[in-house]
């Protein structure tokens, strides 16, 4: 079968965002075939460049979220730089930004101004609280949204401060919603001929993720609130983390057939037929006893792997709590192509996480690394019709800036 073009081939995206949610959007769109131009300010660039892990002055954080993009570093405070940016906007299909509402209006880069120039432009804004509502002007990061949303309040042991998630759930979830919304807006534009403004809030996205807590609150008349439950879930017994002699594992035996298989494995027919545990309601009512029985069994086994082997043989859903070293060596991750190698002009070979979507007729694995600061300045400027003399003057005056490692 002949491979298809990547689905977003021919779409030009201006990524004028920083840190995570916006750059992740741009990375996904680049993987789908869009031409993504990463626009940064002189010298510092995207704030993500100052975020570790560092090697030879390069940020792995930045490399991961900006692969597959072209790099433009331009001073928008200079009229020549702003004029060039406007020329770029005129050629763009999508504009991504994640500044506080109103910040780009002062530069003339807000939705109203840019859509007047380019009515087909799809303009995607990401902010902590969105562009409307009483909190719209407040600053925020993913942690703020995770705390505000009620997600953190459910984590950890009763009476203790909740732990951090340690993965940027709010930013990444908002970013992928942005990818979906942008693609939907591109489809809509095909019939309407018009772009539109997409207003995404980290807080909104986190609240939308509640699969249980919000509907439970309303259906109970506001009396039933989720509580901290540590490493288990009392509403879904047995579903949680269990210790072994040399590590931890998770077991998901909350449905009747999985529970019966687990009970037969660890306690034989007597446990499988024990009336305290034969239904979900009964197991939830005897949560502590059920968890202790399973915990005693996992700790009695020779090792975590022995637990997992027995559970797998019995058909009980389970998995190890893996370290990152175990993850990157996992044959399933390698078979799925979830690690991508790239050649970086400063670092040489780098290995980073791949994106999870798979298309049958095209490869969305991005092989080109994130751009050095200002890597594509001259080429982009010339493609917009700027004269050689003007480009040289802008470079000389620092309006177009590049880091030393960029080969002129």
PEMOCOR-V770783 format. One record per run of one state. SS is the DSSP state (H for helix, E for strand, L for the rest). FROM is the first residue (numbers start at 1). LEN is the number of residues. If there is no record, write none. Layout:
ss->SS from->FROM len->LEN
ss->SS from->FROM len->LEN
This chain:
ss->L from->1 len->11
ss->E from->12 len->5
ss->L from->17 len->4
ss->H from->21 len->11
ss->L from->32 len->3
ss->E from->35 len->6
ss->L from->41 len->6
ss->H from->47 len->4
ss->L from->51 len->3
ss->E from->54 len->2
ss->L from->56 len->2
ss->E from->58 len->2
ss->H from->60 len->6
ss->L from->66 len->4
ss->E from->70 len->5
ss->L from->75 len->4
ss->H from->79 len->12
ss->L from->91 len->3
ss->E from->94 len->4
ss->L from->98 len->7
ss->H from->105 len->3
ss->L from->108 len->3
ss->H from->111 len->7
ss->L from->118 len->4
ss->E from->122 len->6
ss->L from->128 len->14
ss->H from->142 len->7
ss->L from->149 len->3
ss->H from->152 len->3
ss->L from->155 len->14
ss->H from->169 len->24
ss->L from->193 len->4
ss->E from->197 len->5
ss->H from->202 len->7
ss->L from->209 len->4
ss->H from->213 len->7
ss->L from->220 len->12
ss->E from->232 len->1
ss->L from->233 len->6
ss->E from->239 len->6
ss->L from->245 len->2
ss->E from->247 len->6
ss->L from->253 len->3
ss->H from->256 len->17
ss->L from->273 len->7
ss->H from->280 len->6
ss->L from->286 len->1
ss->H from->287 len->14
ss->L from->301 len->3
ss->H from->304 len->11
ss->L from->315 len->3
ss->E from->318 len->3
ss->L from->321 len->3
ss->H from->324 len->6
ss->L from->330 len->1
ss->H from->331 len->5
ss->L from->336 len->3
ss->E from->339 len->6
ss->L from->345 len->3
ss->E from->348 len->6
ss->L from->354 len->23
ss->H from->377 len->7
ss->L from->384 len->4
ss->H from->388 len->9
ss->L from->397 len->3
ss->E from->400 len->1
ss->L from->401 len->8
